[in-house]
Amino acid sequence: MSAGPARGGPASVRIRGGRPEEAAAIARVMRAAVLGQRGRYPERLLAAWARLPALYHRWAMTAGGERYLVAVRGGRLIGYAAWRAGELTALFVRPAEAGRGLGAKLLARIEAEAVAGGARRLRMVAAPGVAAYYAARGWRRGRPVRSPLPGGGALPAVRMTKSGRKP
Ligand SMILES: CC(C)(COP(=O)(O)OP(=O)(O)OC[C@H]1O[C@@H](n2cnc3c(N)ncnc32)[C@H](O)[C@@H]1OP(=O)(O)O)[C@@H](O)C(=O)NCCC(=O)NCCS
C-alpha cells in the first residue's frame, strides 16, 4: 500500500503536524470528504456535517489541545487526522486521493502518537458508514451513540475502541 509515488517524485506525500493557520485548508478537506459520502447518508445529514467551520479547527489546535497531522502533497493539503487524550477525533482524506493508503497511514501515525503519549486504550466515535474501515484495522465496535452535527441534528454513530498495547 502506498500514499503516493516514490520519495522525491513530483507528487510525494508528506505527513507532519498541522498548524492553526492551516485551519481553512483543513476545513475544506473535511467538507470535501464528507460531501464525498453522498449516497451513504441522507443529504440533510451530510450538509449539516459538512458545516464545521475553520474556526473550530483553529480552536481545537490551540485552546482545545488537539494534535493534528496533515498530509501535504505539492503544497496542497490532501488529508488530516487528529487526536486528544487517547481519542481519535478526526480522519479525513480528499475523495480524489482515496484508496491509496493515505487514510491507513494517517490512522497508524495517530495511533502510534496516542500510544506513545500514554494511552492504553484508544477511543473514537465513528460514523456508521466508516465503522467497517476501522474494524478492518483492529478497532472494536461498542455502543451506539448520537453525535451532534455542526449544522444541527445528530449522526447515529458508534463508539469504537482499540487496545493501545502492542499485540
Ligand atoms: C475513510 C477514509 C479516511 C479512508 O481513507 P483512504 O485513504 O481512502 O483509505 P485507505 O486507502 O487507507 O484504505 C482503502 C481501503 O479501505 C476501504 N474503505 C474506504 N472507505 C471505507 C468505508 N467507509 N468503509 C469500509 N471500507 C472502506 C476501501 O474500499 C479500500 O479497501 P481495499 O484496501 O480492500 O481496496 C476516507 O475515505 C474518508 O475521508 N472518508 C470520509 C470521511 C469519514 O467518514 N471519516 C471518518 C470520520 S469518523
The ligand as an ORCA input file, in Angstrom:
! r2SCAN-3c Opt
* xyz 0 1
  C     -12.425      6.593      5.458
  C     -11.257      7.333      4.804
  C     -10.466      8.099      5.855
  C     -10.348      6.268      4.143
  O      -9.221      6.919      3.558
  P      -8.444      6.251      2.309
  O      -7.141      6.946      2.161
  O      -9.323      6.180      1.123
  O      -8.263      4.753      2.857
  P      -7.117      3.698      2.539
  O      -6.538      3.976      1.201
  O      -6.226      3.612      3.709
  O      -7.945      2.340      2.513
  C      -8.684      1.986      1.394
  C      -9.443      0.700      1.705
  O     -10.461      0.997      2.688
  C     -11.735      0.705      2.136
  N     -12.662      1.743      2.586
  C     -12.658      3.049      2.288
  N     -13.686      3.675      2.875
  C     -14.354      2.719      3.560
  C     -15.528      2.736      4.368
  N     -16.209      3.874      4.572
  N     -15.933      1.565      4.926
  C     -15.268      0.424      4.719
  N     -14.138      0.347      3.961
  C     -13.706      1.494      3.386
  C     -11.537      0.776      0.630
  O     -12.516      0.013     -0.035
  C     -10.155      0.182      0.484
  O     -10.215     -1.225      0.583
  P      -9.090     -2.163     -0.111
  O      -7.758     -1.781      0.501
  O      -9.522     -3.541      0.268
  O      -9.170     -1.854     -1.561
  C     -11.738      8.290      3.702
  O     -12.463      7.558      2.739
  C     -12.629      9.401      4.195
  O     -12.149     10.503      4.454
  N     -13.935      9.126      4.297
  C     -14.948     10.134      4.585
  C     -14.908     10.739      5.924
  C     -15.161      9.846      7.105
  O     -16.179      9.179      7.175
  N     -14.173      9.887      8.037
  C     -14.283      9.247      9.280
  C     -14.973     10.123     10.283
  S     -15.374      9.158     11.765
*
